[in-house]
């Protein structure tokens, strides 16, 4: 697949701009040039960290939509994942300290729980032909209430006690590489997992037979059915995958890089599921493009911290809007993105 098939000039310009920004930041840091205070390796690390949950949910969402099902419930599944991970780690540890094993078990349980919950969503939208928008919003609304309620039952309040994070892993030799070493080889294994899943998702989608089935299910399900492939089975698989990835993103947010579940307001997910949808639209349904967009939004989210480190104080009410302003700018810049032709259309086999 050529670049022109999945990226327009605006996306290419933004992507190159981000790449140049990180390169300039790295050079400025190494040479101690003016502006290095803002464009630092630490800032890039924080941006990557903030991008992980968005990128994971975005990759899952684009798979579902590529097959013809719009999983607008990503935000809700991320909330379920964040809660399940924190609850599992907290309950399994009992009265003792929460260990790394407990955290990884929490992440695994979150993925499994959200995959099972997505089976219900898939049945409603694929078998029983429920409106995908309505069903997705229902998932979100249920999660908004279920998360704080369950947290109150488990911990006596809408938020969990503070939990540790997944430990950073350092690769001794590779971590010495300027800039890249600290960014990738002295970081959380969750970043490695995200990079691996991004690459694997791209390969499966564009370089395997099953990936072509997914694309055909969203573009021309009749042709796929004629070829003897069960369209709805493909859609079930991608929708369940999208829920599992959203659950993984939520788990990363709560115990991977966060400090536990927070059920106040709109919960700790705080719109990242919606931003994930924008990310894969901006990336034109390409996993690599979705990761790049997630990185952009992550950088905007962490900009507040970097501004504070160089002495620029802005009201929190303003800096909290940076990611959402970025979303609006991206939507305006991208304009129309062609969705798969059969998105939202239930399919009944002709056999």
C-alpha positions as CSV (number, residue, x, y, z in Angstrom):
1,X,0.0,0.0,0.0
2,X,1.5,3.4,-1.0
3,X,1.6,6.4,1.2
4,X,-0.9,8.2,-1.0
5,X,-3.5,5.5,-0.2
6,X,-3.6,6.2,3.5
7,X,-2.3,9.7,4.1
8,X,-3.1,13.0,2.5
9,X,-0.7,16.0,2.3
10,X,-2.0,17.4,5.6
11,X,-1.2,14.2,7.5
12,X,2.2,13.9,5.9
13,X,3.0,17.5,6.8
14,X,1.9,17.1,10.4
15,X,3.8,13.8,10.7
16,X,7.0,15.3,9.3
17,X,6.5,18.3,11.6
18,X,6.3,16.1,14.6
19,X,9.3,14.1,13.6
20,X,11.3,17.3,13.0
21,X,10.1,18.6,16.4
22,X,11.4,15.6,18.2
23,X,14.7,15.6,16.3
24,X,15.2,19.3,17.0
25,X,14.4,18.8,20.6
26,X,16.9,16.0,20.9
27,X,19.7,18.0,19.2
28,X,18.9,21.1,21.3
29,X,19.1,18.9,24.4
30,X,22.5,17.4,23.4
31,X,24.0,20.7,22.4
32,X,22.4,22.8,25.2
33,X,20.9,25.2,22.7
34,X,18.2,27.8,23.5
35,X,14.7,26.2,23.6
36,X,16.1,23.0,25.0
37,X,14.1,23.7,28.2
38,X,10.9,23.0,26.3
39,X,11.9,20.3,23.8
40,X,13.6,17.8,26.2
41,X,13.9,14.1,26.3
42,X,11.8,14.2,29.5
43,X,9.0,16.0,27.6
44,X,9.2,13.3,24.9
45,X,9.0,10.5,27.5
46,X,5.9,12.0,29.0
47,X,4.3,12.4,25.6
48,X,5.0,8.8,24.8
49,X,3.6,7.7,28.2
50,X,0.4,9.7,27.7
51,X,0.0,8.4,24.2
52,X,0.0,4.7,25.2
53,X,-3.6,4.3,26.3
54,X,-4.9,6.5,23.5
55,X,-3.0,4.5,20.9
56,X,-4.1,1.1,22.2
57,X,-7.8,2.1,22.1
58,X,-7.4,3.7,18.7
59,X,-5.9,0.5,17.2
60,X,-8.7,-1.6,18.5
61,X,-11.3,0.9,17.3
62,X,-10.0,1.2,13.8
63,X,-10.0,-2.6,13.5
64,X,-13.7,-2.8,14.4
65,X,-14.6,0.1,12.1
66,X,-12.5,-1.4,9.2
67,X,-14.7,-4.4,9.4
68,X,-17.9,-2.4,9.4
69,X,-18.8,-1.9,13.1
70,X,-18.4,1.5,14.7
71,X,-17.4,0.9,18.3
72,X,-18.2,4.2,19.8
73,X,-18.1,2.7,23.2
74,X,-14.3,2.8,23.5
75,X,-14.5,5.4,26.3
76,X,-16.8,3.1,28.3
77,X,-14.7,0.0,27.7
78,X,-11.6,2.0,28.9
79,X,-13.4,2.9,32.1
80,X,-14.3,-0.8,32.7
81,X,-10.7,-1.7,32.0
82,X,-9.3,0.9,34.4
83,X,-11.6,-0.3,37.1
84,X,-11.0,-4.0,36.6
85,X,-7.2,-3.6,36.6
86,X,-7.1,-1.5,39.8
87,X,-9.7,-3.7,41.5
88,X,-7.9,-6.9,40.7
89,X,-4.5,-5.7,41.8
90,X,-6.0,-4.3,45.0
91,X,-8.1,-7.4,45.9
92,X,-5.5,-10.0,45.0
93,X,-2.8,-8.3,47.1
94,X,-5.1,-8.4,50.1
95,X,-3.6,-6.7,53.1
96,X,-0.1,-6.9,51.7
97,X,1.8,-4.6,49.3
98,X,0.8,-4.6,45.7
99,X,3.6,-6.2,43.7
100,X,4.4,-6.1,40.0
101,X,2.8,-9.6,39.6
102,X,-0.4,-8.2,41.0
103,X,-0.3,-5.3,38.5
104,X,0.3,-7.5,35.5
105,X,-2.5,-9.8,36.7
106,X,-4.7,-6.7,36.9
107,X,-3.9,-5.8,33.3
108,X,-4.6,-9.3,32.1
109,X,-8.0,-9.4,33.9
110,X,-8.9,-6.0,32.5
111,X,-8.3,-7.3,29.0
112,X,-10.4,-10.4,29.6
113,X,-13.2,-8.6,31.3
114,X,-13.5,-6.0,28.5
115,X,-13.3,-8.7,25.8
116,X,-16.2,-10.5,27.5
117,X,-18.2,-7.3,27.8
118,X,-17.6,-6.6,24.1
119,X,-19.1,-9.9,23.2
120,X,-22.4,-8.5,24.5
121,X,-21.9,-5.4,22.5
122,X,-21.0,-7.4,19.4
123,X,-24.2,-9.6,19.8
124,X,-26.4,-6.5,20.1
125,X,-24.9,-4.7,17.0
126,X,-24.1,-7.7,14.7
127,X,-26.7,-10.4,15.5
128,X,-29.6,-8.3,16.8
129,X,-28.8,-5.2,14.6
130,X,-29.0,-2.7,17.3
131,X,-28.0,0.9,16.3
132,X,-24.2,1.0,16.8
133,X,-24.2,4.6,18.0
134,X,-26.9,4.1,20.6
135,X,-25.3,0.8,21.8
136,X,-21.9,2.5,22.1
137,X,-23.3,5.4,24.0
138,X,-25.1,3.0,26.3
139,X,-21.8,1.3,27.1
140,X,-20.4,4.7,28.0
141,X,-23.3,5.8,30.2
142,X,-23.3,2.4,32.0
143,X,-19.5,2.7,32.7
144,X,-19.9,6.3,34.0
145,X,-22.2,5.0,36.7
146,X,-20.8,1.5,37.2
147,X,-17.2,2.7,37.8
148,X,-17.7,5.0,40.7
149,X,-20.4,2.7,42.2
150,X,-18.2,-0.3,42.1
151,X,-15.3,1.6,43.5
152,X,-17.5,2.7,46.4
153,X,-18.4,-0.9,47.1
154,X,-14.8,-2.1,47.0
155,X,-12.9,0.8,48.6
156,X,-15.6,2.8,50.3
157,X,-15.2,5.7,48.0
158,X,-15.3,6.6,44.3
159,X,-11.5,6.2,44.0
160,X,-9.1,3.4,44.8
161,X,-6.2,3.8,47.2
162,X,-2.9,4.7,45.6
163,X,-1.3,1.9,43.6
164,X,2.3,1.5,42.3
165,X,3.1,1.7,38.6
166,X,4.6,-0.9,36.3
167,X,8.4,-0.7,36.8
168,X,10.6,0.8,34.1
169,X,13.0,-1.6,32.4
170,X,16.4,-0.4,31.3
171,X,18.5,-2.2,28.6
172,X,22.0,-1.3,29.8
173,X,23.8,-0.9,26.5
174,X,21.0,0.4,24.4
175,X,19.9,2.9,27.0
176,X,23.2,4.8,26.4
177,X,22.1,5.7,22.9
178,X,21.6,9.5,22.8
179,X,17.9,10.5,23.0
180,X,16.5,7.2,21.6
181,X,18.1,5.2,24.3
182,X,16.2,7.1,27.1
183,X,13.0,7.2,25.1
184,X,12.7,3.5,24.2
185,X,15.3,1.5,26.1
186,X,14.9,3.1,29.5
187,X,11.1,3.1,29.7
188,X,8.0,1.1,30.7
189,X,7.6,-2.3,29.1
190,X,4.1,-1.0,28.2
191,X,5.7,1.3,25.7
192,X,7.4,-1.7,24.1
193,X,4.1,-3.6,24.1
194,X,2.4,-0.7,22.4
195,X,5.0,-0.3,19.7
196,X,4.9,-4.1,19.1
197,X,1.1,-4.1,18.9
198,X,1.1,-1.1,16.5
199,X,3.5,-2.8,14.2
200,X,1.7,-6.1,14.4
201,X,-1.7,-4.5,13.8
202,X,-0.2,-2.8,10.6
203,X,1.2,-6.1,9.3
204,X,-2.0,-8.1,10.0
205,X,-4.2,-5.4,8.4
206,X,-2.2,-4.8,5.3
207,X,0.0,-7.8,4.7
208,X,-2.1,-10.8,5.6
209,X,-5.1,-12.6,4.2
210,X,-7.1,-12.0,7.3
211,X,-6.4,-8.3,7.1
212,X,-7.8,-8.3,3.6
213,X,-10.9,-10.0,4.9
214,X,-11.3,-7.3,7.6
215,X,-11.1,-4.6,5.0
216,X,-13.5,-6.4,2.7
217,X,-16.0,-6.9,5.5
218,X,-16.2,-3.1,5.8
219,X,-16.0,-2.2,2.2
220,X,-17.8,-4.9,0.3
221,X,-19.2,-7.6,2.6
222,X,-21.2,-9.2,-0.3
223,X,-18.0,-9.9,-2.2
224,X,-16.4,-11.4,0.9
225,X,-19.5,-13.6,1.5
226,X,-19.4,-14.8,-2.1
227,X,-15.8,-15.8,-1.6
228,X,-16.9,-18.1,1.2
229,X,-15.8,-16.1,4.2
230,X,-18.3,-15.5,7.1
231,X,-18.6,-11.7,7.3
232,X,-20.1,-11.6,10.7
233,X,-17.5,-13.9,12.1
234,X,-14.8,-11.5,11.0
235,X,-16.8,-8.6,12.5
236,X,-17.2,-10.5,15.8
237,X,-13.5,-11.0,16.0
238,X,-12.6,-7.4,15.3
239,X,-15.2,-5.9,17.7
240,X,-14.0,-8.2,20.5
241,X,-10.5,-7.2,19.7
242,X,-11.4,-3.5,20.0
243,X,-12.9,-4.0,23.4
244,X,-9.9,-5.9,24.6
245,X,-7.6,-3.2,23.4
246,X,-9.7,-0.5,25.0
247,X,-9.6,-2.5,28.2
248,X,-5.8,-2.7,27.9
249,X,-5.7,1.1,27.4
250,X,-7.8,1.7,30.5
251,X,-5.7,-0.7,32.5
252,X,-2.5,1.1,31.4
253,X,-4.1,4.3,32.5
254,X,-5.0,3.2,36.0
255,X,-2.1,1.0,37.1
256,X,0.4,1.0,34.3
257,X,1.2,4.7,34.3
258,X,-1.4,6.0,36.8
259,X,-1.8,5.4,40.5
260,X,-5.2,3.7,40.7
261,X,-8.8,4.1,39.7
262,X,-10.3,7.6,40.0
263,X,-14.1,7.7,39.7
264,X,-14.7,11.4,40.2
265,X,-16.2,13.5,37.4
266,X,-16.1,11.6,34.1
267,X,-13.6,9.1,35.7
268,X,-9.9,9.1,35.0
269,X,-10.3,8.1,31.4
270,X,-11.5,11.7,30.9
271,X,-12.4,11.6,27.2
272,X,-9.4,9.6,26.0
273,X,-11.7,7.0,24.4
274,X,-13.2,9.8,22.3
275,X,-9.8,11.1,21.5
276,X,-8.8,7.6,20.4
277,X,-11.6,7.7,17.8
278,X,-10.2,11.0,16.4
279,X,-6.7,9.5,16.5
280,X,-7.5,6.6,14.1
281,X,-9.6,8.9,11.9
282,X,-6.6,11.3,11.7
283,X,-4.4,8.3,10.9
284,X,-6.9,7.3,8.2
285,X,-7.5,3.8,9.8
286,X,-3.8,3.0,9.7
287,X,-2.3,1.7,13.0
288,X,0.9,3.7,12.5
289,X,-0.9,6.8,11.7
290,X,-3.2,6.3,14.8
291,X,-0.1,6.0,17.0
292,X,1.3,9.2,15.6
293,X,-1.9,11.0,16.3
294,X,-2.0,9.6,19.8
295,X,1.5,10.9,20.3
296,X,0.4,14.4,19.2
297,X,-2.5,14.3,21.7
298,X,-0.2,12.9,24.4
299,X,2.3,15.8,23.9
300,X,-0.6,18.3,24.2
301,X,-1.7,16.6,27.4
302,X,1.8,16.8,29.0
303,X,2.5,20.3,27.7
304,X,1.3,21.7,31.0
305,X,4.1,20.0,33.0
306,X,6.7,21.2,30.6
307,X,5.6,24.7,30.7
308,X,5.8,24.7,34.5
309,X,9.3,23.3,34.4
310,X,10.5,26.4,32.4
311,X,8.6,28.8,34.6
312,X,5.5,29.5,32.4
313,X,2.5,29.4,34.7
314,X,-0.9,29.1,33.1
315,X,-4.2,28.4,34.8
316,X,-5.0,24.7,35.0
317,X,-8.4,25.4,33.4
318,X,-6.6,26.5,30.3
319,X,-3.9,23.9,30.0
320,X,-6.4,21.1,30.5
321,X,-8.0,22.2,27.3
322,X,-4.8,21.7,25.2
323,X,-5.6,18.1,24.1
324,X,-9.2,19.0,23.1
325,X,-8.1,22.1,21.2
326,X,-5.6,19.8,19.4
327,X,-8.5,17.5,18.5
328,X,-10.5,20.4,17.0
329,X,-7.5,21.6,15.0
330,X,-6.8,18.1,13.8
331,X,-10.5,17.6,12.7
332,X,-10.4,20.9,10.9
333,X,-7.1,20.1,9.2
334,X,-8.0,16.6,8.2
335,X,-11.5,17.5,7.0
336,X,-13.3,14.6,5.4
337,X,-12.0,11.1,6.0
338,X,-13.5,8.3,3.9
339,X,-15.1,5.7,6.2
340,X,-15.4,2.1,5.1
341,X,-18.4,1.9,2.8
342,X,-20.4,-0.6,4.9
343,X,-19.8,0.9,8.4
344,X,-23.0,0.7,10.5
345,X,-24.8,-1.6,8.1
346,X,-25.7,-5.0,9.5
347,X,-25.1,-7.9,7.1
348,X,-27.1,-11.0,6.6
349,X,-25.5,-13.8,4.7
350,X,-27.0,-14.6,1.3
351,X,-26.5,-18.4,1.9
